[in-house]
Amino acid sequence: MRRVWQFLILAVLAASGCGQKSAPVVDLASERQRMVQEQLMPRGIHEERVLAAMAKVPREEFVPQETRAAGYTDQPLPIGYGQTISQPFVVAFMTEQLQLKRDDRVLEIGTGSGYQAAILAELVADVYTIEIIEPLAKNAEATLKRLGYKNVHVKAGDGYKGWPDRAPFDAVIVTCAPDHVPQPLVDQMKEGGRMIIPVGGTGEQELYLLEKKNGRLEKRAVLPVRFVPMAGEAVKRQ
C-alpha cells in the first residue's frame, strides 16, 4: 500500500509540473513603455502626442499570436501574405513627420495589420486606410473595431488610386514603396498638406516628405528605409 501511495504522489507531482520552471510571462504593457523610452525618445522622437499614442496602442494585438512576445522589439514582424508590420521607430518617425492636428483627415496606403492606422486614430479626426490584400483588410478592420477605433475607415482596394470620394486629405502616409510618387495621391492632398512615402526598388529606398505649397510639391529625403513594394497599378506604371 505504501508503494501505491508513493506512486500516486509522484504521478500528481509530475502532472502538476512540480520542480519545473514555467515559461516567464512577458509584461507587454511594461515592454511598451520601455519601447518608448529606449527605442523612440533616444532616437529623436519628441512629439508628446506621438509618444503618448505609441505608449497606448497595443502592438501585440496587431501581430500573429506566435510573435506577440516580440511585439516591442525594434524590428519589423511578419503578418502573413508576405507583408510585415513596420518597426516601432519607423511608425513613430513617419507619424511625427506629418505634424498632425486633432481635426485632420488622413489617408493611409497599405493598412497591413492596422497598427499604423490605430496610431493615427489616436491623433486625428478620421483615418481612411486602403489595403490591396483583402484578407489583411478584413483582419485589420476586425482588430480595429475590437479595440474600439470608430474613426478608422478600412477599404480593400488599390492604394495607388487613393480614395477620391473621401478626398481631399490633410495628410497622406504610404507604407509600401512604389518607384515614383503616385499622382492620384498628390491630387488628393489639400493645399498645405503633407505626404510621407517610401520610394525606390527592392534594394534602395528613400523615405520622402512632400508638402503641397501653392499647388506645387516640395520634396525632401528624410530617411533611408526598406518597405515591401507597392502592388497593383504601381507595378503597371514602372
PALO-660709 format. One line per 2 residues: number of its first residue (from 1); for each residue x, y, z of N, C-alpha, C. Coordinates in Angstrom, 3 decimals, padded with zeros to 6 digits. Example, Ala and Ser with C-alpha at 12.3 -4.5 7.8 and 13.67 -1.06 7.14 Angstrom:
BEGIN
1> 013.190:-005.690:007.800:012.300:-004.500:007.800:013.200:-003.300:007.800 ~ 012.850:-002.250:007.080:013.670:-001.060:007.140:012.900:000.030:007.870
END
This chain:
BEGIN
1> 000.836:-001.212:000.000:000.000:000.000:000.000:000.867:001.257:000.000 ~ 001.996:001.202:000.752:002.891:002.366:000.818:003.437:002.692:-000.560
3> 003.800:001.647:-001.339:004.334:001.875:-002.676:003.267:002.477:-003.603 ~ 002.032:002.046:-003.404:000.942:002.608:-004.214:000.798:004.091:-003.970
5> 000.829:004.504:-002.674:000.729:005.928:-002.334:001.905:006.726:-002.888 ~ 003.126:006.149:-002.798:004.297:006.837:-003.354:004.135:007.052:-004.852
7> 003.611:006.042:-005.538:003.394:006.145:-006.982:002.390:007.243:-007.313 ~ 001.303:007.288:-006.516:000.270:008.292:-006.758:000.802:009.704:-006.532
9> 001.614:009.885:-005.477:002.185:011.204:-005.181:003.102:011.653:-006.314 ~ 003.942:010.731:-006.796:004.853:011.066:-007.885:004.074:011.418:-009.156
11> 002.986:010.709:-009.400:002.177:010.979:-010.584:001.555:012.366:-010.527 ~ 001.048:012.751:-009.327:000.453:014.071:-009.148:001.485:015.164:-009.341
13> 002.680:014.954:-008.755:003.755:015.937:-008.898:004.157:016.107:-010.346 ~ 004.233:014.983:-011.067:004.614:015.057:-012.474:003.566:015.801:-013.286
15> 002.292:015.513:-013.002:001.206:016.163:-013.743:001.153:017.654:-013.476 ~ 001.529:018.071:-012.277:001.466:019.486:-011.923:002.702:020.250:-012.340
17> 003.700:019.530:-012.865:004.923:020.207:-013.289:005.787:020.622:-012.129 ~ 005.625:020.017:-010.974:006.406:020.369:-009.793:007.886:020.165:-010.072
19> 008.668:021.146:-009.697:010.107:021.040:-009.903:010.552:021.601:-011.239 ~ 009.609:022.006:-012.114:009.966:022.579:-013.402:009.649:024.070:-013.405
21> 010.517:024.845:-014.025:010.304:026.290:-014.122:009.339:026.586:-015.261 ~ 008.304:027.358:-014.963:007.356:027.738:-016.004:007.968:028.826:-016.881
23> 007.461:028.933:-018.104:007.959:029.962:-019.019:007.660:031.345:-018.452 ~ 008.619:032.258:-018.532:008.393:033.597:-017.980:007.268:034.314:-018.706
25> 006.458:035.030:-017.949:005.362:035.804:-018.519:005.887:037.191:-018.883 ~ 005.691:037.571:-020.139:006.175:038.867:-020.606:005.136:039.932:-020.270
27> 005.550:040.963:-019.570:004.671:042.084:-019.238:004.690:043.042:-020.425 ~ 003.727:042.876:-021.318:003.732:043.636:-022.561:003.479:045.121:-022.342
29> 002.701:045.468:-021.316:002.470:046.887:-021.030:003.783:047.571:-020.638 ~ 004.582:046.880:-019.836:005.879:047.428:-019.454:006.827:047.484:-020.647
31> 006.752:046.457:-021.509:007.585:046.452:-022.712:007.231:047.620:-023.621 ~ 005.949:047.972:-023.664:005.513:049.101:-024.488:006.119:050.404:-023.976
33> 006.115:050.592:-022.666:006.715:051.803:-022.093:008.221:051.825:-022.325 ~ 008.844:050.659:-022.212:010.289:050.582:-022.447:010.611:050.895:-023.901
35> 009.755:050.455:-024.809:009.939:050.763:-026.222:010.004:052.276:-026.435 ~ 009.072:052.991:-025.828:009.035:054.447:-025.971:010.300:055.078:-025.402
37> 010.701:054.640:-024.237:011.824:055.255:-023.537:013.180:054.879:-024.125 ~ 013.297:053.656:-024.659:014.608:053.188:-025.109:014.780:053.162:-026.625
39> 013.674:053.051:-027.370:013.778:052.988:-028.829:013.417:054.306:-029.508 ~ 012.445:055.008:-028.963:011.917:056.184:-029.652:012.550:057.490:-029.190
41> 012.481:057.757:-027.907:012.981:059.037:-027.406:014.474:059.246:-027.665 ~ 015.337:058.243:-027.428:016.765:058.461:-027.693:017.089:058.663:-029.169
43> 016.172:058.274:-030.057:016.426:058.397:-031.497:015.713:059.594:-032.106 ~ 015.240:060.499:-031.251:014.757:061.781:-031.748:013.264:061.951:-031.880
45> 012.469:060.993:-031.406:011.010:061.176:-031.422:010.634:061.944:-030.162 ~ 010.162:063.188:-030.332:009.907:064.058:-029.182:008.470:064.563:-029.089
47> 007.694:064.463:-030.178:006.327:064.959:-030.150:005.521:064.194:-029.099 ~ 005.015:064.920:-028.104:004.354:064.278:-026.969:003.139:063.462:-027.377
49> 002.355:063.967:-028.316:001.159:063.236:-028.731:001.521:061.927:-029.428 ~ 002.575:061.951:-030.221:003.025:060.728:-030.889:003.533:059.719:-029.863
51> 004.334:060.169:-028.913:004.848:059.271:-027.872:003.702:058.682:-027.054 ~ 002.688:059.500:-026.755:001.552:059.008:-025.976:000.790:057.939:-026.751
53> 000.628:058.148:-028.064:-000.061:057.156:-028.883:000.728:055.855:-028.942 ~ 002.040:055.961:-029.097:002.875:054.766:-029.151:002.868:054.028:-027.816
55> 002.733:054.774:-026.732:002.694:054.159:-025.401:001.340:053.527:-025.097 ~ 000.322:053.894:-025.863:-001.035:053.416:-025.585:-001.454:052.234:-026.459
57> -001.164:052.299:-027.754:-001.684:051.292:-028.687:-000.960:049.959:-028.489 ~ -001.693:048.878:-028.262:-001.080:047.565:-028.012:-000.611:046.899:-029.308
59> 000.653:047.059:-029.639:001.191:046.495:-030.891:001.004:044.990:-030.954 ~ 001.018:044.323:-029.797:000.893:042.863:-029.785:-000.445:042.394:-030.355
61> -001.453:043.278:-030.351:-002.759:042.914:-030.889:-002.774:042.904:-032.413 ~ -001.723:043.434:-033.031:-001.672:043.556:-034.482:-000.678:042.603:-035.131
63> -000.178:041.639:-034.377:000.742:040.638:-034.910:000.185:039.248:-034.614 ~ 000.634:038.221:-035.335:000.158:036.864:-035.056:000.463:036.433:-033.625
65> -000.349:035.519:-033.115:-000.225:035.060:-031.739:001.190:034.602:-031.404 ~ 001.832:033.909:-032.340:003.153:033.347:-032.054:004.261:034.386:-031.961
67> 003.993:035.626:-032.367:005.018:036.671:-032.271:004.646:037.779:-031.287 ~ 003.592:037.566:-030.514:003.161:038.600:-029.565:004.266:038.977:-028.575
69> 005.014:037.987:-028.114:006.064:038.264:-027.126:007.151:039.160:-027.700 ~ 007.284:039.180:-029.027:008.287:040.022:-029.687:007.674:041.328:-030.173
71> 006.485:041.653:-029.695:005.754:042.806:-030.202:006.463:044.138:-030.062 ~ 007.368:044.255:-029.113:008.012:045.552:-028.874:009.510:045.528:-029.148
73> 009.963:044.531:-029.898:011.344:044.533:-030.359:011.493:045.557:-031.472 ~ 012.702:046.050:-031.648:012.966:047.108:-032.620:013.184:046.501:-034.008
75> 012.136:045.893:-034.537:012.228:045.243:-035.837:010.845:045.062:-036.437 ~ 010.779:044.942:-037.775:009.501:044.590:-038.400:009.172:043.139:-038.087
77> 007.893:042.781:-038.144:007.456:041.412:-037.881:006.518:040.964:-038.990 ~ 006.558:039.686:-039.365:005.669:039.192:-040.418:004.216:039.158:-039.956
79> 003.304:039.482:-040.875:001.873:039.453:-040.552:001.102:038.583:-041.546 ~ 001.842:037.838:-042.384:001.209:036.969:-043.367:001.132:037.602:-044.741
81> 000.926:036.763:-045.756:000.777:037.199:-047.141:002.006:037.959:-047.649 ~ 003.178:037.641:-047.079:004.406:038.294:-047.500:004.553:039.724:-047.033
83> 003.736:040.148:-046.079:003.740:041.522:-045.584:004.307:041.586:-044.166 ~ 004.664:042.780:-043.740:005.213:042.972:-042.399:004.575:044.175:-041.727
85> 004.692:044.203:-040.410:004.371:045.391:-039.620:005.685:046.120:-039.389 ~ 005.721:047.415:-039.647:006.964:048.180:-039.537:007.469:048.221:-038.100
87> 008.786:048.407:-037.954:009.348:048.535:-036.620:008.798:049.792:-035.946 ~ 008.677:049.786:-034.625:008.068:050.920:-033.924:008.696:052.270:-034.249
89> 010.013:052.328:-034.370:010.653:053.617:-034.642:010.180:054.203:-035.964 ~ 010.078:053.365:-037.005:009.661:053.861:-038.318:008.219:054.363:-038.262
91> 007.349:053.647:-037.553:005.957:054.082:-037.390:005.909:055.453:-036.710 ~ 006.644:055.590:-035.627:006.654:056.858:-034.887:007.271:057.982:-035.725
93> 008.356:057.684:-036.429:009.039:058.692:-037.241:008.126:059.219:-038.340 ~ 007.494:058.294:-039.080:006.619:058.716:-040.168:005.435:059.532:-039.642
95> 004.905:059.105:-038.523:003.773:059.816:-037.931:004.170:061.221:-037.503 ~ 005.303:061.338:-036.855:005.749:062.646:-036.364:006.022:063.611:-037.517
97> 006.563:063.105:-038.623:006.894:063.960:-039.759:005.662:064.648:-040.356 ~ 004.499:064.060:-040.175:003.277:064.627:-040.759:002.737:065.822:-039.980
99> 003.208:066.023:-038.743:002.776:067.162:-037.917:001.242:067.242:-037.856 ~ 000.645:066.177:-037.399:-000.803:066.026:-037.442:-001.513:066.881:-036.402
101> -002.734:067.307:-036.772:-003.601:068.061:-035.865:-004.845:067.229:-035.553 ~ -005.489:067.565:-034.461:-006.625:066.774:-033.984:-007.751:066.687:-035.003
103> -007.990:067.735:-035.785:-009.115:067.721:-036.721:-008.720:067.277:-038.128 ~ -007.520:066.734:-038.302:-007.060:066.298:-039.619:-007.784:065.038:-040.093
105> -007.815:064.909:-041.419:-008.278:063.688:-042.071:-007.090:063.113:-042.828 ~ -006.779:061.842:-042.555:-005.550:061.235:-043.076:-005.878:060.046:-043.962
107> -005.179:059.947:-045.079:-005.265:058.788:-045.960:-004.024:057.928:-045.756 ~ -004.244:056.646:-045.475:-003.131:055.702:-045.354:-003.208:054.679:-046.482
109> -002.074:054.446:-047.138:-001.996:053.440:-048.195:-001.154:052.274:-047.666 ~ -001.794:051.110:-047.551:-001.117:049.931:-047.024:-001.491:049.688:-045.574
111> -002.723:049.250:-045.335:-003.216:049.054:-043.973:-002.418:048.011:-043.216 ~ -002.055:046.919:-043.914:-001.366:045.826:-043.250:-002.211:045.244:-042.132
113> -001.657:045.205:-040.938:-002.384:044.669:-039.782:-003.261:045.713:-039.108 ~ -003.064:046.991:-039.458:-003.867:048.062:-038.866:-003.178:048.849:-037.770
115> -001.931:048.513:-037.450:-001.237:049.178:-036.338:-000.997:050.659:-036.604 ~ -000.479:050.980:-037.781:-000.243:052.392:-038.095:-001.550:053.175:-038.086
117> -002.611:052.574:-038.577:-003.918:053.238:-038.569:-004.377:053.529:-037.153 ~ -004.120:052.600:-036.234:-004.506:052.806:-034.834:-003.721:053.964:-034.219
119> -002.430:054.047:-034.522:-001.622:055.165:-034.026:-002.187:056.482:-034.556 ~ -002.493:056.529:-035.838:-003.057:057.738:-036.434:-004.397:058.092:-035.799
121> -005.202:057.073:-035.528:-006.537:057.302:-034.975:-006.497:057.958:-033.606 ~ -005.391:057.784:-032.891:-005.225:058.441:-031.592:-004.961:059.934:-031.741
123> -004.602:060.359:-032.952:-004.108:061.717:-033.149:-005.005:062.608:-033.994 ~ -005.864:062.006:-034.831:-006.627:062.801:-035.796:-008.109:062.462:-035.739
125> -008.905:063.204:-036.509:-010.352:063.007:-036.512:-010.754:061.738:-037.241 ~ -010.181:061.526:-038.439:-010.562:060.362:-039.246:-009.366:059.824:-040.017
127> -009.314:058.503:-040.116:-008.284:057.812:-040.886:-008.982:056.975:-041.951 ~ -008.569:057.168:-043.196:-009.074:056.370:-044.307:-007.911:055.512:-044.800
129> -008.038:054.196:-044.681:-006.903:053.326:-044.960:-007.270:052.261:-045.975 ~ -006.381:052.011:-046.924:-006.627:051.103:-048.040:-005.598:049.981:-048.039
131> -006.066:048.757:-048.197:-005.193:047.580:-048.254:-005.563:046.745:-049.483 ~ -004.571:046.425:-050.302:-004.850:045.708:-051.545:-005.091:044.219:-051.325
133> -004.589:043.660:-050.207:-004.787:042.244:-049.894:-006.047:042.131:-049.036 ~ -007.115:041.621:-049.628:-008.418:041.660:-048.971:-008.458:040.978:-047.603
135> -007.859:039.780:-047.427:-007.885:039.166:-046.090:-007.209:040.028:-045.022 ~ -006.129:040.714:-045.385:-005.483:041.622:-044.429:-006.410:042.782:-044.097
137> -007.082:043.315:-045.106:-008.010:044.426:-044.865:-009.112:044.005:-043.898 ~ -009.670:042.821:-044.102:-010.736:042.335:-043.225:-010.241:042.092:-041.811
139> -009.049:041.488:-041.698:-008.490:041.228:-040.367:-008.196:042.529:-039.625 ~ -007.616:043.496:-040.350:-007.303:044.781:-039.734:-008.571:045.491:-039.275
141> -009.586:045.468:-040.109:-010.855:046.116:-039.749:-011.446:045.483:-038.492 ~ -011.396:044.152:-038.418:-011.935:043.452:-037.247:-011.141:043.796:-035.988
143> -009.812:043.857:-036.101:-008.971:044.195:-034.951:-009.238:045.611:-034.479 ~ -009.312:046.535:-035.403:-009.542:047.938:-035.050:-010.905:048.121:-034.390
145> -011.918:047.436:-034.899:-013.246:047.517:-034.281:-013.235:046.912:-032.886 ~ -012.541:045.775:-032.740:-012.483:045.120:-031.432:-011.818:046.013:-030.392
147> -010.851:046.800:-030.827:-010.136:047.691:-029.908:-010.831:049.039:-029.738 ~ -011.963:049.230:-030.411:-012.766:050.422:-030.177:-012.463:051.622:-031.050
149> -011.759:051.427:-032.169:-011.434:052.557:-033.045:-012.580:052.791:-034.027 ~ -013.367:053.822:-033.771:-014.527:054.120:-034.597:-014.220:055.148:-035.682
151> -013.048:055.759:-035.618:-012.706:056.792:-036.597:-011.746:056.284:-037.669 ~ -011.642:054.960:-037.817:-010.828:054.370:-038.877:-011.751:053.705:-039.889
153> -011.582:054.056:-041.159:-012.409:053.527:-042.238:-011.510:052.701:-043.159 ~ -011.779:051.410:-043.256:-010.919:050.479:-043.983:-011.575:050.090:-045.297
155> -010.762:050.065:-046.360:-011.256:049.632:-047.667:-010.242:048.703:-048.307 ~ -010.726:047.602:-048.896:-009.884:046.730:-049.702:-009.845:047.288:-051.119
157> -008.632:047.566:-051.618:-008.533:048.129:-052.954:-007.103:048.512:-053.279 ~ -006.927:049.125:-054.420:-005.611:049.524:-054.913:-005.282:050.923:-054.388
159> -004.325:050.991:-053.490:-003.979:052.261:-052.867:-003.380:053.280:-053.808 ~ -002.847:052.842:-054.940:-002.262:053.772:-055.913:-003.294:054.823:-056.332
161> -004.550:054.395:-056.386:-005.613:055.288:-056.849:-006.163:056.176:-055.739 ~ -005.759:055.902:-054.497:-006.252:056.687:-053.384:-007.717:056.415:-053.097
163> -008.350:057.413:-052.481:-009.771:057.291:-052.104:-010.440:058.599:-052.514 ~ -010.659:058.796:-053.828:-011.084:060.111:-054.342:-012.384:060.639:-053.768
165> -013.344:059.737:-053.468:-014.620:060.251:-052.965:-014.572:060.633:-051.488 ~ -013.413:060.482:-050.843:-013.222:060.966:-049.472:-012.183:062.086:-049.410
167> -011.614:062.429:-050.557:-010.618:063.498:-050.636:-011.313:064.866:-050.539 ~ -010.555:065.930:-050.204:-009.107:065.964:-050.017:-008.692:065.607:-048.586
169> -007.401:065.284:-048.436:-006.857:064.875:-047.150:-005.799:065.868:-046.663 ~ -005.743:066.018:-045.360:-004.720:066.885:-044.770:-003.342:066.237:-044.816
171> -003.325:064.904:-044.802:-002.056:064.182:-044.817:-002.245:062.830:-045.475 ~ -001.170:062.346:-046.078:-001.158:061.020:-046.701:000.077:060.290:-046.209
173> -000.102:059.042:-045.787:001.016:058.217:-045.354:000.985:056.932:-046.152 ~ 002.125:056.570:-046.734:002.213:055.386:-047.592:003.198:054.415:-046.957
175> 002.763:053.173:-046.745:003.589:052.195:-046.045:003.996:051.028:-046.947 ~ 004.044:051.303:-048.251:004.592:050.372:-049.236:005.274:051.234:-050.291
177> 006.248:050.666:-050.990:007.116:051.507:-051.813:006.857:051.377:-053.312 ~ 006.358:052.435:-053.956:006.344:052.497:-055.416:007.702:053.020:-055.897
179> 007.912:052.999:-057.208:009.169:053.562:-057.719:009.021:055.029:-058.098 ~ 007.821:055.578:-057.844:007.575:057.002:-058.082:006.395:057.412:-057.196
181> 006.200:058.682:-057.035:005.081:059.177:-056.226:003.810:059.143:-057.068 ~ 002.792:058.383:-056.649:001.560:058.296:-057.440:000.838:059.645:-057.552
183> 000.560:060.070:-058.772:-000.092:061.353:-058.983:-001.477:061.424:-058.357 ~ -002.282:060.329:-058.360:-003.598:060.412:-057.712:-003.511:060.788:-056.234
185> -002.459:060.339:-055.547:-002.305:060.683:-054.132:-001.950:062.156:-053.965 ~ -001.141:062.664:-054.863:-000.805:064.092:-054.839:-002.059:064.928:-055.068
187> -002.871:064.504:-056.027:-004.089:065.242:-056.370:-005.077:065.283:-055.209 ~ -005.018:064.269:-054.340:-005.980:064.173:-053.239:-005.492:064.843:-051.962
189> -004.315:065.489:-052.015:-003.816:066.254:-050.875:-004.412:067.654:-050.868 ~ -004.723:068.159:-049.693:-005.136:069.549:-049.551:-003.944:070.474:-049.781
191> -004.233:071.700:-050.129:-003.196:072.726:-050.147:-002.630:072.848:-048.729 ~ -001.318:072.794:-048.613:-000.665:072.823:-047.307:-000.515:071.453:-046.680
193> -001.025:070.417:-047.385:-000.944:069.067:-046.845:000.442:068.450:-046.967 ~ 000.608:067.329:-046.251:001.888:066.620:-046.255:001.687:065.166:-046.647
195> 002.707:064.602:-047.283:002.728:063.177:-047.589:004.080:062.612:-047.178 ~ 004.062:061.436:-046.538:005.286:060.712:-046.222:005.220:059.399:-046.981
197> 006.257:059.097:-047.784:006.183:057.955:-048.694:007.578:057.388:-048.977 ~ 007.732:056.052:-048.913:008.989:055.444:-049.339:008.985:055.274:-050.856
199> 010.085:055.586:-051.498:010.173:055.479:-052.955:011.451:054.737:-053.324 ~ 011.323:053.785:-054.246:012.504:053.058:-054.703:012.199:051.596:-054.950
201> 013.211:050.875:-055.446:013.064:049.455:-055.719:013.298:048.620:-054.477 ~ 013.451:047.319:-054.681:013.617:046.411:-053.539:014.980:046.570:-052.870
203> 015.950:047.146:-053.567:017.276:047.305:-052.979:017.423:048.581:-052.174 ~ 017.251:049.730:-052.826:017.425:051.018:-052.162:016.120:051.809:-052.199
205> 015.741:052.298:-051.045:014.544:053.131:-050.940:014.861:054.330:-050.050 ~ 014.177:055.410:-050.326:014.318:056.618:-049.517:012.932:057.052:-049.087
207> 012.838:057.453:-047.824:011.581:057.989:-047.316:011.558:059.483:-047.614 ~ 010.503:059.917:-048.322:010.395:061.320:-048.710:009.237:061.986:-047.981
209> 009.442:063.238:-047.630:008.383:064.079:-047.092:008.035:065.103:-048.155 ~ 006.762:065.134:-048.539:006.285:066.056:-049.559:005.315:067.042:-048.927
211> 005.413:068.298:-049.313:004.475:069.321:-048.869:003.909:070.047:-050.082 ~ 002.608:070.224:-050.092:001.955:070.906:-051.205:001.808:072.380:-050.862
213> 002.533:073.211:-051.606:002.511:074.651:-051.365:002.248:075.377:-052.678 ~ 001.189:076.172:-052.695:000.807:076.917:-053.901:000.643:075.991:-055.104
215> 000.081:074.814:-054.843:-000.182:073.868:-055.916:001.016:073.078:-056.375 ~ 002.174:073.332:-055.777:003.390:072.624:-056.171:003.908:071.794:-054.990
217> 004.734:070.795:-055.307:005.272:069.927:-054.267:006.700:070.297:-053.907 ~ 006.942:070.395:-052.625:008.313:070.484:-052.111:008.664:069.116:-051.554
219> 009.788:068.585:-051.955:010.128:067.198:-051.646:011.531:067.129:-051.057 ~ 011.648:066.362:-049.963:012.975:066.144:-049.396:013.082:064.745:-048.797
221> 014.261:064.172:-048.940:014.524:062.848:-048.381:014.782:062.981:-046.889 ~ 014.204:062.070:-046.115:014.340:062.184:-044.659:014.929:060.942:-043.995
223> 014.917:059.775:-044.687:015.407:058.566:-044.034:015.537:057.433:-045.049 ~ 016.682:056.719:-045.058:016.749:055.503:-045.874:015.942:054.399:-045.214
225> 015.155:053.658:-045.996:014.240:052.654:-045.449:014.178:051.437:-046.365 ~ 013.430:050.431:-045.910:013.133:049.276:-046.753:011.702:048.819:-046.467
227> 010.823:048.998:-047.438:009.425:048.600:-047.325:009.099:047.561:-048.395 ~ 007.998:046.840:-048.196:007.510:045.947:-049.247:007.080:046.812:-050.429
229> 007.199:046.313:-051.656:006.823:047.119:-052.824:005.319:047.348:-052.913 ~ 004.941:048.470:-053.502:003.532:048.737:-053.766:003.079:047.853:-054.924
231> 001.900:047.259:-054.793:001.356:046.382:-055.830:000.302:047.118:-056.639 ~ -000.402:046.381:-057.497:-001.498:046.964:-058.262:-001.018:047.870:-059.381
233> -001.670:049.011:-059.529:-001.396:049.956:-060.611:000.050:050.431:-060.592 ~ 000.668:050.489:-059.431:002.058:050.946:-059.330:002.993:050.069:-060.143
235> 002.717:048.767:-060.191:003.562:047.823:-060.929:003.417:048.071:-062.435 ~ 002.195:048.342:-062.885:001.948:048.574:-064.309:002.672:049.817:-064.805
237> 002.866:050.783:-063.899:003.434:052.069:-064.320:004.941:052.149:-064.145 ~ 005.558:051.037:-063.770:007.015:051.046:-063.619:007.694:051.130:-064.985
END
